[in-house]
């Protein structure tokens, strides 16, 4: 087997365009997933039994179904009931819906682990349970939450490769297009692996920097 450096030289800048799309999809989905996860995580700690039940059903559905099926549901099934998304937004919705469930469990676990005396003290001075969760417990949970959140966001970024099945021209889809025309799977998939490795390494580095920058409680 001869390693074709000409294909690598040709493919590298084209795959860089796929990296841009991967970053765009992942960034938007990550923001939405964080919002969903924080809201759902705090809701799972509320005093409302129906609300906790809805969150539990959501989390169990996401855990119990493959992400690929969730992508197909958003892109192919929702149009049947009149809800249509472009390829980009279908990918964003599916990724954020999936990651939000896992982030909600991180929020529930870390916020719930903060000493109960903190919430009791907050409510003793007139704060509501919701207020204590948001203004007292959540800020103290941010630092221990960062490593788990990083894992979920890294998983989200890697899962963006599945969006190639609905023709989102992200990194994996760009690689598939090059393979279809040049038939150099070894070189291209190796290059894809290196690109993803670089992306994930950058995310992990940023996470460590953020964790160190957050104050100790």
C-alpha positions as CSV (number, residue, x, y, z in Angstrom):
1,X,0.0,0.0,0.0
2,X,1.3,3.4,-1.0
3,X,0.2,6.4,1.1
4,X,-1.0,9.1,-1.4
5,X,0.3,12.4,-0.1
6,X,-1.2,14.2,-3.1
7,X,-4.7,13.2,-2.0
8,X,-3.9,14.5,1.6
9,X,-2.6,17.8,0.2
10,X,-5.8,18.1,-1.9
11,X,-8.2,17.1,0.8
12,X,-6.8,19.0,3.8
13,X,-8.2,22.5,2.8
14,X,-11.5,21.0,1.7
15,X,-11.9,19.2,5.0
16,X,-11.2,22.5,6.7
17,X,-14.5,23.8,5.3
18,X,-16.2,20.8,6.9
19,X,-14.5,21.7,10.2
20,X,-16.1,25.2,10.0
21,X,-19.6,23.6,9.6
22,X,-18.9,21.1,12.4
23,X,-17.9,24.0,14.7
24,X,-21.0,26.0,13.7
25,X,-23.5,23.1,14.3
26,X,-21.7,22.0,17.5
27,X,-21.5,25.5,18.9
28,X,-25.2,26.4,18.3
29,X,-26.3,22.9,19.6
30,X,-24.1,23.2,22.6
31,X,-25.6,26.5,23.7
32,X,-29.2,25.2,23.2
33,X,-28.2,21.9,25.0
34,X,-26.9,23.9,28.0
35,X,-30.1,25.9,28.2
36,X,-32.2,22.7,27.9
37,X,-30.0,20.8,30.4
38,X,-30.0,23.5,33.0
39,X,-33.7,24.1,32.9
40,X,-34.5,20.4,32.8
41,X,-32.0,19.7,35.6
42,X,-33.4,22.3,37.9
43,X,-36.9,21.2,37.0
44,X,-36.0,17.7,38.1
45,X,-35.2,19.1,41.6
46,X,-38.4,21.1,41.9
47,X,-41.2,20.2,44.2
48,X,-43.6,19.6,41.3
49,X,-44.2,15.9,40.8
50,X,-45.7,16.3,37.2
51,X,-42.7,18.5,36.2
52,X,-40.2,15.9,37.5
53,X,-42.1,13.2,35.7
54,X,-41.9,15.1,32.4
55,X,-38.2,15.5,32.8
56,X,-37.7,11.9,33.7
57,X,-39.7,10.8,30.6
58,X,-37.6,13.0,28.4
59,X,-34.3,11.7,29.9
60,X,-35.4,8.1,29.6
61,X,-36.5,8.6,26.0
62,X,-33.2,10.0,25.0
63,X,-31.2,7.4,26.9
64,X,-33.4,4.6,25.4
65,X,-33.2,5.5,21.7
66,X,-30.2,5.9,19.4
67,X,-29.2,9.4,18.4
68,X,-29.4,8.4,14.7
69,X,-33.1,7.6,15.2
70,X,-33.6,10.9,16.9
71,X,-32.0,12.7,13.9
72,X,-34.3,10.8,11.6
73,X,-37.4,11.7,13.7
74,X,-36.5,15.4,13.5
75,X,-35.6,15.5,9.8
76,X,-38.0,13.0,8.3
77,X,-40.9,12.4,10.8
78,X,-41.6,16.0,12.0
79,X,-42.4,17.2,8.5
80,X,-45.3,14.7,8.5
81,X,-47.0,16.8,11.2
82,X,-46.0,20.1,9.5
83,X,-42.7,20.9,11.4
84,X,-39.9,21.3,8.9
85,X,-36.3,22.1,9.4
86,X,-33.4,22.6,7.1
87,X,-30.5,20.1,7.3
88,X,-28.5,22.5,9.5
89,X,-31.3,23.2,12.0
90,X,-32.5,19.6,12.0
91,X,-29.0,18.7,13.1
92,X,-28.9,21.4,15.7
93,X,-32.3,20.4,17.2
94,X,-31.4,16.7,17.3
95,X,-28.0,17.2,18.9
96,X,-29.3,19.7,21.5
97,X,-32.3,17.6,22.3
98,X,-30.0,14.6,22.9
99,X,-27.2,16.4,24.8
100,X,-29.7,18.4,26.9
101,X,-31.0,15.2,28.5
102,X,-27.5,14.1,29.6
103,X,-26.6,17.6,30.8
104,X,-29.8,17.7,32.8
105,X,-28.6,14.7,34.7
106,X,-25.3,16.4,35.4
107,X,-27.1,19.4,36.7
108,X,-29.4,17.4,38.8
109,X,-26.6,15.4,40.3
110,X,-24.2,18.3,41.1
111,X,-26.8,20.8,42.3
112,X,-28.5,18.1,44.3
113,X,-25.1,17.2,45.9
114,X,-24.6,20.7,47.3
115,X,-25.2,20.7,51.1
116,X,-28.9,20.7,52.0
117,X,-28.2,23.2,54.7
118,X,-27.5,25.8,52.0
119,X,-31.0,25.6,50.6
120,X,-32.6,25.5,54.0
121,X,-30.7,28.6,55.0
122,X,-31.7,30.4,51.8
123,X,-35.4,29.5,52.3
124,X,-35.2,30.6,56.0
125,X,-34.5,34.2,54.8
126,X,-37.5,34.2,52.5
127,X,-36.2,32.7,49.3
128,X,-38.4,30.3,47.4
129,X,-37.1,26.8,46.5
130,X,-36.7,27.8,42.9
131,X,-34.8,30.9,44.0
132,X,-32.5,28.9,46.2
133,X,-31.8,26.5,43.4
134,X,-30.9,29.2,40.9
135,X,-29.1,31.8,43.1
136,X,-27.6,29.7,45.9
137,X,-27.0,26.1,44.8
138,X,-26.4,26.4,41.0
139,X,-23.5,28.9,41.3
140,X,-21.7,26.5,43.8
141,X,-22.2,23.6,41.5
142,X,-20.6,25.1,38.4
143,X,-17.0,24.2,39.2
144,X,-17.6,20.5,40.0
145,X,-19.9,20.4,37.0
146,X,-17.3,21.5,34.4
147,X,-15.6,18.1,33.8
148,X,-18.9,16.3,33.2
149,X,-20.2,19.1,31.0
150,X,-17.0,18.9,29.0
151,X,-17.5,15.2,28.4
152,X,-21.1,15.8,27.2
153,X,-20.0,18.7,24.9
154,X,-17.2,16.6,23.5
155,X,-19.7,13.8,22.8
156,X,-22.0,16.3,21.1
157,X,-19.1,17.4,18.8
158,X,-18.2,13.8,17.9
159,X,-21.9,13.0,17.4
160,X,-22.2,15.8,14.8
161,X,-20.5,13.3,12.4
162,X,-23.9,11.5,12.3
163,X,-25.4,14.5,10.6
164,X,-23.8,13.4,7.4
165,X,-26.7,11.0,7.0
166,X,-29.0,14.0,6.4
167,X,-26.5,15.7,4.1
168,X,-25.2,18.4,6.5
169,X,-21.8,19.2,4.9
170,X,-19.8,18.8,8.1
171,X,-16.4,17.3,8.5
172,X,-17.4,13.6,8.0
173,X,-19.7,14.4,5.0
174,X,-16.8,16.4,3.4
175,X,-14.5,13.4,3.8
176,X,-17.1,11.1,2.3
177,X,-17.5,13.4,-0.7
178,X,-13.7,13.3,-1.3
179,X,-13.6,9.5,-0.9
180,X,-16.4,9.2,-3.5
181,X,-14.3,11.0,-6.1
182,X,-10.8,9.9,-5.3
183,X,-11.3,6.6,-3.5
184,X,-8.6,7.0,-0.9
185,X,-10.4,5.9,2.2
186,X,-7.3,5.2,4.3
187,X,-5.8,8.7,3.8
188,X,-9.1,10.6,4.2
189,X,-10.3,8.7,7.3
190,X,-6.9,9.1,8.9
191,X,-7.1,12.8,8.1
192,X,-10.6,13.0,9.5
193,X,-9.4,11.3,12.7
194,X,-6.7,13.8,13.1
195,X,-9.1,16.7,12.6
196,X,-11.5,15.4,15.2
197,X,-8.6,14.7,17.6
198,X,-7.5,18.3,17.2
199,X,-11.0,19.6,17.8
200,X,-11.6,17.5,20.9
201,X,-8.1,18.3,22.3
202,X,-8.9,22.0,22.0
203,X,-12.2,21.5,23.8
204,X,-10.5,19.6,26.6
205,X,-7.9,22.3,27.0
206,X,-10.5,25.1,27.1
207,X,-12.4,23.1,29.8
208,X,-9.3,22.9,32.0
209,X,-8.7,26.6,31.6
210,X,-12.3,27.4,32.5
211,X,-12.2,25.1,35.5
212,X,-9.1,26.8,36.9
213,X,-10.6,30.2,36.3
214,X,-13.7,29.5,38.3
215,X,-13.6,30.5,41.9
216,X,-13.5,28.0,44.7
217,X,-16.6,27.9,46.9
